[in-house]
């Protein structure tokens, strides 16, 4: 049964191996140049607060091409973006091309009867297919993730030290970085594969099963970032505007909005939300009347030259709002919660995959020949 499964699966296995090899070669070719820029920036040997400035310079160099001889200014950004996209879509591709046709094509062609009539039980038939190809799916997806993490390690270090800009600004909690690093790709790959197998078993037609798998997996990818902040209990703190690095902005004049960049005493924390509160802890949504003259006004003064801003800048507004006792309430996940969140999200998707696999066994054994 193992030999038969391999024979049926070898085309997909060869394709996956070729894609993985191409991915590794491209990043391996680009790695020496990226490492060279990283070491020349001084980040590798810096200590203390000086690292933040060097990290920002390094990220800006990658974004603009400064100091990277002979490389187009957007090449690192494009390579980083594409490598992340590959990891994001790999579980969906596995579900569509590995999972959905796995049972559906056998049911369409009737080839399952040949196996079942040779003393191979339905349970064993399905178990071998799920185990062998499911493990391969998880291994391939995680391999993509590990290769990309190895190549992008200098970028991750710089972002962790306070560097930011363009596509490189996401921390490891970012909506694109978190699901493509660590162990979460294992959970996504298992879920995508099991989802495809389940769709194929229910629909019994490969093409419709592929479409259903893509739709459901895409929906899961969109919903998960909304669920992720609540997978582990969040922490709260209230502190000054200056301590959080927040800027006071206006969603709809004069409605206040606070965009905090740091959590005092918790470097690397993932800020879930930040809002203004008064001395009693009540939310504040409007600009104090005394501060309204300090709101920057934007007016178009010349056609073709764009808008110009008059009145004092945001620092004056920040200082005025702070002088009225308004502080910033932050809800956040500490940096120490990274791995608990990884484990929670991965466990959630592995549990879904196991539940789908269990349903497949139940459904297959109830199906009439």
C-alpha positions in Angstrom: 0.0 0.0 0.0 2.9 2.4 0.8 4.5 1.6 -2.6 1.2 2.2 -4.4 0.7 5.5 -2.7 4.2 6.6 -3.6 3.6 5.6 -7.2 0.4 7.7 -7.3 2.0 10.6 -5.6 5.5 10.7 -7.2 4.6 13.4 -9.8 3.5 15.8 -7.0 6.6 14.9 -4.9 9.0 15.6 -7.8 7.3 18.9 -8.5 7.5 19.9 -4.8 11.1 18.9 -4.6 12.0 21.0 -7.7 10.1 24.0 -6.4 11.8 23.7 -3.0 15.2 23.4 -4.7 14.6 26.4 -6.9 13.5 28.4 -3.8 16.6 27.5 -1.9 18.9 28.3 -4.8 17.5 31.7 -5.4 17.7 32.7 -1.7 21.2 31.1 -1.4 22.4 33.2 -4.3 21.0 36.4 -2.7 22.2 35.6 0.8 25.9 36.7 0.6 24.9 40.2 -0.7 22.4 40.6 2.1 24.8 39.4 4.8 27.5 41.7 3.4 25.2 44.8 3.7 24.3 43.6 7.3 27.9 43.3 8.4 28.9 46.5 6.7 26.1 48.4 8.5 27.8 47.6 11.9 24.7 45.9 13.3 26.6 42.7 13.9 28.9 44.3 16.5 26.7 47.1 18.0 25.5 47.3 21.6 22.9 49.4 23.4 20.8 52.2 22.0 23.1 52.8 19.0 21.7 49.7 17.4 18.3 51.4 16.7 19.8 54.0 14.4 22.0 51.4 12.6 19.0 49.1 12.2 17.0 51.9 10.6 19.8 52.7 8.3 20.2 49.1 7.3 16.5 48.7 6.5 16.5 52.0 4.6 19.5 50.8 2.6 17.6 47.6 1.6 14.5 49.7 0.7 16.4 52.3 -1.4 19.4 50.3 -2.6 21.9 52.6 -1.0 25.3 50.8 -0.6 24.2 47.8 -2.6 26.3 47.8 -5.7 24.7 46.6 -8.9 21.4 45.6 -7.4 18.1 47.3 -8.4 16.7 49.3 -5.6 13.6 47.1 -5.2 15.2 43.7 -5.6 15.4 42.9 -1.9 11.9 44.1 -1.3 10.6 42.0 -4.2 12.5 38.9 -3.1 11.3 39.3 0.5 7.7 39.8 -0.6 7.7 36.8 -3.0 9.3 34.5 -0.5 6.7 35.3 2.1 3.9 34.8 -0.4 5.2 31.4 -1.4 5.0 30.2 2.2 1.5 31.7 2.6 0.1 30.0 -0.5 1.9 26.7 -0.1 -0.7 25.1 2.2 -3.5 26.2 -0.2 -1.7 24.8 -3.2 -1.1 21.5 -1.3 -4.8 21.4 -0.4 -5.8 22.1 -4.0 -3.4 19.8 -5.9 -2.5 17.2 -3.3 -5.6 16.9 -1.0 -8.6 17.5 -3.3 -7.7 15.0 -6.0 -6.4 12.3 -3.6 -9.8 10.6 -3.0 -11.9 12.4 -5.6 -10.0 11.1 -8.6 -10.2 7.5 -7.3 -13.9 7.8 -6.8 -14.3 9.3 -10.2 -12.3 6.7 -12.0 -13.4 3.8 -9.8 -9.9 2.6 -9.2 -10.5 2.3 -5.5 -12.4 -1.0 -6.1 -9.2 -2.7 -7.3 -7.5 -2.0 -3.9 -10.5 -2.7 -1.7 -11.0 -6.1 -3.4 -7.4 -7.2 -2.6 -7.8 -7.5 1.2 -7.0 -3.8 1.8 -9.5 -2.3 4.2 -10.8 1.2 3.6 -9.3 2.3 6.9 -5.9 1.2 6.0 -6.2 2.5 2.4 -7.1 6.0 3.7 -4.7 5.9 6.7 -1.6 5.3 4.5 -2.6 8.0 2.1 -3.2 10.6 4.8 -0.1 9.7 6.8 2.4 9.6 4.0 1.2 12.6 2.0 0.2 14.6 5.0 3.7 14.3 6.6 5.2 15.3 3.2 2.9 18.3 3.0 4.0 19.5 6.5 7.7 18.9 5.8 7.7 20.8 2.5 5.9 23.8 3.9 8.1 24.0 7.0 11.2 23.6 4.7 10.1 26.7 2.7 9.7 28.6 6.0 13.1 27.6 7.4 14.9 28.5 4.2 13.2 31.9 4.1 13.9 32.5 7.8 17.6 31.7 7.3 17.9 34.1 4.4 15.9 36.9 6.1 17.6 36.6 9.5 19.4 39.9 9.2 16.2 41.7 8.3 14.4 40.1 11.3 17.3 41.2 13.7 17.2 44.7 12.4 13.4 45.0 12.8 13.7 43.6 16.3 16.2 46.3 17.1 13.8 49.0 16.1 14.5 49.3 12.3 11.5 49.7 10.1 10.4 50.9 6.7 8.4 49.7 3.7 7.6 46.0 3.6 10.4 45.2 6.1 8.6 47.0 9.0 6.6 44.0 10.2 7.7 42.5 13.5 7.5 38.8 14.1 3.9 39.3 15.2 3.1 40.8 11.8 0.1 39.6 9.8 2.4 38.2 7.1 5.4 37.3 9.2 3.7 35.3 12.0 1.9 32.7 9.9 5.0 32.1 7.7 7.6 31.5 10.5 8.0 29.3 13.5 5.8 26.2 13.6 2.6 27.7 12.3 3.3 26.5 8.7 3.0 23.0 10.0 -0.6 23.6 11.2 -1.6 25.4 8.0 -0.2 22.6 5.8 -2.0 19.9 7.7 -5.2 21.8 7.7 -5.0 22.6 3.9 -4.3 19.0 3.0 -7.0 17.6 5.2 -9.5 20.2 4.0 -8.8 19.2 0.4 -9.2 15.5 1.1 -12.5 16.1 2.9 -13.8 18.3 0.0 -12.8 15.6 -2.5 -14.5 12.8 -0.5 -17.7 14.8 -0.1 -18.0 16.2 -3.7 -16.4 13.2 -5.4 -15.2 15.4 -8.3 -11.7 16.8 -8.3 -12.3 20.2 -9.9 -15.2 21.3 -7.7 -13.3 20.0 -4.7 -10.3 22.2 -5.6 -12.5 25.3 -5.8 -14.2 24.6 -2.5 -10.8 24.0 -0.8 -9.4 27.3 -2.1 -12.5 29.2 -0.9 -12.6 27.7 2.6 -8.8 28.0 3.1 -8.8 31.6 1.9 -11.6 32.4 4.4 -9.7 30.8 7.2 -6.6 32.9 6.3 -8.7 36.1 6.5 -10.4 35.2 9.8 -7.3 34.0 11.7 -5.6 37.4 12.1 -8.8 38.5 13.9 -8.7 35.5 16.2 -5.0 35.4 16.8 -4.8 38.3 19.4 -7.2 36.4 21.6 -5.5 33.0 21.5 -3.5 34.0 24.6 -4.6 36.5 27.4 -3.5 40.0 26.6 -1.9 42.5 29.0 -2.8 46.1 29.6 -1.0 49.2 30.7 -1.6 53.0 30.9 1.3 55.3 30.4 2.2 58.7 29.0 2.0 59.7 25.3 5.8 60.3 25.2 6.7 56.9 26.7 4.7 55.0 24.1 6.1 57.0 21.2 2.5 57.7 20.2 1.4 60.4 17.8 -1.9 62.1 18.3 -3.9 62.0 15.1 -7.4 62.7 14.0 -9.8 60.1 12.5 -12.5 62.6 12.0 -11.9 66.1 13.4 -11.8 66.4 16.3 -11.8 62.7 17.1 -8.6 61.5 18.7 -6.6 58.5 17.7 -3.4 57.3 19.3 -0.9 55.2 17.4 1.5 53.8 19.9 4.8 52.3 18.7 6.3 50.8 22.0 5.2 49.4 25.3 7.5 50.8 28.1 9.5 48.0 29.7 8.3 45.4 27.1 10.5 45.7 24.0 9.2 43.7 21.1 5.7 43.6 22.4 2.8 43.2 20.0 0.5 46.2 20.5 -3.1 45.1 19.9 -4.8 48.5 20.5 -4.1 51.9 22.0 -6.5 54.6 23.0 -6.5 57.9 25.0 -7.8 57.9 28.6 -8.2 60.6 31.2 -7.0 60.7 34.7 -9.9 58.5 35.9 -9.3 55.9 33.1 -12.3 56.9 31.0 -11.8 56.8 27.2 -11.2 60.2 25.6 -12.3 60.6 22.0 -12.1 64.4 21.4 -9.4 67.0 21.4 -9.5 69.4 24.4 -10.8 72.7 23.3 -7.6 74.5 24.3 -5.6 72.2 21.9 -7.9 72.7 18.8 -5.8 75.6 17.5 -2.8 73.3 17.4 -4.5 70.8 15.0 -2.5 70.9 11.7 -4.5 72.2 8.9 -4.0 71.0 5.4 -4.8 73.3 2.5 -4.1 73.1 -1.2 -2.2 76.3 -2.2 -1.0 75.6 -5.7 -2.4 73.4 -8.4 0.0 70.6 -9.2 2.1 71.2 -6.1 0.1 69.2 -3.7 -1.1 70.1 -0.2 0.8 72.2 2.4 0.4 71.9 6.1 0.0 75.0 8.3 -0.3 75.5 12.1 2.0 73.8 14.6 3.2 70.2 14.0 2.1 67.1 15.7 4.5 67.5 18.6 2.8 70.6 19.7 -0.5 68.8 19.7 1.0 65.8 21.5 2.3 68.1 24.3 -0.9 70.0 24.6 -3.1 66.8 24.9 -0.6 65.3 27.4 -0.7 68.5 29.5 -4.5 68.0 30.0 -3.8 64.6 31.7 -4.6 62.4 28.8 -2.6 59.2 28.7 -2.5 56.1 26.5 -4.1 52.8 27.4 -2.4 49.9 25.6 -3.5 46.3 25.1 -0.6 44.1 24.1 0.9 40.7 23.9 4.4 40.6 25.5 7.3 39.3 23.4 7.4 36.3 25.7 4.0 35.3 24.3 5.3 34.7 20.8 5.8 30.9 21.2 2.6 30.4 23.2 0.7 32.1 20.4 2.6 30.0 17.9 1.7 26.8 19.8 -1.9 27.9 20.2 -2.5 28.7 16.5 -0.6 25.6 15.3 -2.5 23.4 17.8 -5.8 24.9 16.6 -5.1 24.0 12.9 -3.7 20.6 13.8 -6.9 19.9 15.8 -9.0 20.9 12.8 -6.9 18.7 10.5 -7.4 15.7 12.8 -11.1 16.4 13.1 -11.4 16.5 9.2 -9.3 13.3 9.0 -11.6 11.6 11.5 -14.6 12.7 9.5 -13.0 11.2 6.4 -12.6 7.8 8.0 -16.2 7.9 9.3 -17.6 9.0 5.9 -15.5 6.5 3.9 -16.6 3.5 6.0 -20.2 4.5 5.7 -20.0 4.8 1.9 -21.4 1.9 -0.1 -19.1 0.3 -2.7 
